[in-house]
């Protein structure tokens, strides 16, 4: 990394603030190219401006190019996992960043939703604990993701959004009990059943049975232990007091 590289990245970052749409797109494409070889530098110098672009009411093209840059910064395919974890930690330092990505999941352009979901998936691979905590802190964080699951029946691009959302939900609920509860109590199983049935009826059922059995297992695992302990706690709690009162009364110590 040379001084020329630093100056170049800074100038590209400045072009994201006050520039036309075409100039922004050119700057984002160049940042995407530089992110492959200088991800730490690009993240340190431009992350704030990249998130500012995503928070503005820009065009779908600007959102997509910006999300592509973030995806390259978090994955760091050519520089290694250490850089990926470092950049992910910087992005996850502010919960507003995660909230912005969750809002983009519901964007009118399906391609933006897919790209945002891919960035969240990459963040989860880099630091799953931190991302799960931030999603739980965001208002309706997990619910925004669950809204993408119902089968819309329009095929094509919307199904691509749903497929990517399924992958992310499966990762988030792999070991996080609180997120499992969110799925359970937001009609997640009905939604998953409907997806499996719709794909099966259409003759295109691919990997949805995997998610079906996965959530089927989580459902019964959670409810079995929950009701088991709830029922037996109250059962023994009641009979303990009944037995204590009975013995006290028979021994003449009842008050």
N, C-alpha and C positions, 0 to 999 in steps of 0.2 A: 504494500500500500504506500503510495507516494503522496507528496503534497499536492500534486496535480489531481490525483484521484479525489482527495478530500475537497478541493476547491470545486471540482466538477460536480460532485454529489450535492454540495451545498447550493450551487447555482441551480441545479435541477429542483431541489427542494423549494427554493424561492420562487421558481416559476409556477409552482402549484398554488401559490397564494393569489397573485394578481396576474392572471393570464386568460386568454380566450380558451374556449373548449378545445380547439385544435392544438393549441400550444400545450395545454395540460396533457392531452393524450400523448403528444410526442415526448413530453418529459416523463410520463409514467411508463411508456414503452422503453425508454432509455434506462430508467431505474430498474425495470424488470430485468433488463439485460445485465446490469451491473450487480444485481442481487445474487446472481449465480456465483460470482467470484468474490464479491465484497459485501456479504450479507450483514456483517456486524457494523460496518461503516454506514451502509445505507439505512439500517434500522436506527442507529444512534442519531443520524442527522435529519432523517425525514419522517420518522414514525408519527410525530405529532401532527405534521401537515397531512400525512396520508389519512389519519383518522378524521381530521377536519374536513377533508374532501368527502369522506363517507357520511359525515353528519350534515352536510349541506344538501340542498335539493338539486343535485346535478343530474346529468344524463346517465342512462344505463351504461353507455360505453365508458364513461369516467369511473363509475362504480366498479365495473368489471376489471378494468385495467388496474385500478387501485387494489382490488382484492387479489388479483394475480400477483402483484408485488408482495403483498402480505403473505400469501401462500409460499412464495419463493423464500421469503425471509424466515419463515418458521420451519420449513422443511430442510433447507440448506443441503440439497442433495449432493453438491459438489465439494462442500467444505467440511461436512461432518456434523455429528450429533451435538458436540459441545457448543458450536455456534447456534444450532437450532434451540437448544435449551436456554442459552443466553438471550436470544431474541424473544423467545416465548415468555421468559420471565419479565422482560421489559414491557411487552404488550399486555401481560396479565397484571401489571403493576397498578392499573387503573380499572375499576369495575365498569366505568363508562365505556371502555373499549369493547368489553364483552357484550354489554347491553346494546351497543350499536350494531354489532354483528348479529345478535338475535333479532333485532328489528328488521335487518335486511333479509332475513329468512322469508319474511312475508312480502317482499317486494313484488310489484306487479310483473316485473320481468323474471321469468323462471330461471334464466341463466344467472342472474344476480343471487337468487336464493341458493342455487347449487354451489356457486363460488363461495358464498358466505359459510355454508355448511362445511365445505371442504377445509376452509381456514380453521373453523372450530374443531374439526376432526384432527387436523394437524396439531393444534394447540393441546388437545387432549392427549395425543401421543407424546408430546414433549413434557407436559406437566398435568397429569390427570387430576390430582388432588386439588390443585389451585383452581383449575377451570371449573370443576364441579362445585367448589365452594362459592365461586363468583356467580355461577348460574343460579344457585339457590338464593343468593343475596339480591339478584335482580328481580324487580316486580314481574311476576308471571313469567319468569325466565324459562322454566321447563314447559310451561303451557304453550308458549309461543312455538316451541319445537313440536309439541304434540299436535298443534293445529295443522301441521303439514302432512300428517299421516292419513287422514281420511281419503279414501279413493275418490277422485274427482270425476273419473269416467271420461276425461277429455284426452287421455293418452299423451304420448309424445313428451313434450318438455315438462309438463306438470308431473308426470310419472318419474322423470329424472330427479325432480326436487324431492318427491316422496322417497325414492330409493336412497338418496343420500341422507335424508333425515332418518330413515330406518337404521342405517349404519351408525349414525351418531347416537341415536337413542340407545341402541344396543351397547355401545361402548360406555355411555354414561351410567347405565343401570347394571353394569356387570357386577359391581361390588358395592354400590352406593344404595343403602337401604332406603334412605329418604327419597331418592329419585324413583325407586321401585314403588314406593307408596304413592307418589304423584301419578305414576302411570296407572296404578290400580284404581285410584279414586277419581280419575278423569276419563273413565270409560275406555281405557287403553286396550283392554282385551276385546271389547266389542269391535273396536276399530281394527285391530289386528286380524280378528276372525273375518271381518268383512273384506279385508285386503286379500287374505288367503282364498276366500270363496270367489271373489271377483277374478283373481288370476287363474284359479282352477277352472272356472266356468269359461274363461276366454281361451283356455288351453295354453297359457303362457306362464304358468306357475313355475318360477325359477327357484329362488332361495327363500321364499317367504315361510315355508314350513320350518325352516331353522328358527326364525323369529317366533313362530307360533309355539314350538316346543320349548323354546327358551323362556318365554313369558309364562307359559303354562306351568313350568317348573317353579319360577319365581313366585307365581300366584299362590300355589299350594304350599310352597315352603314358608312363605310369610304368614299366610292365614292359619296354617296348621299350628305353628308355634304361638302365634298371637292368641288364638282362641283356646289353645291347650292351656297356656299359662293363665289366661284370664279366667277360664272356667274353673280350673282346679284351685286357683287362689281363692276365689269367692266360695267355692264348695267347702274347702277345708277351713276357711275363715269362719263361715257360718257354724259349722259343726264343732269347731273349737270352742266358740263362745257358748253354744248350747251345752256341750259336755261340761264346761267349767261351771256354768250356772247350776246344772243338775247336781254335780258333786258338792258344790257349796251349799245348796239347799238341803241335801241329804245329811250333810255333816253339821247342819245348824249354823252355818256361817253366812247365810244369805242376808244381805242388808235390807 
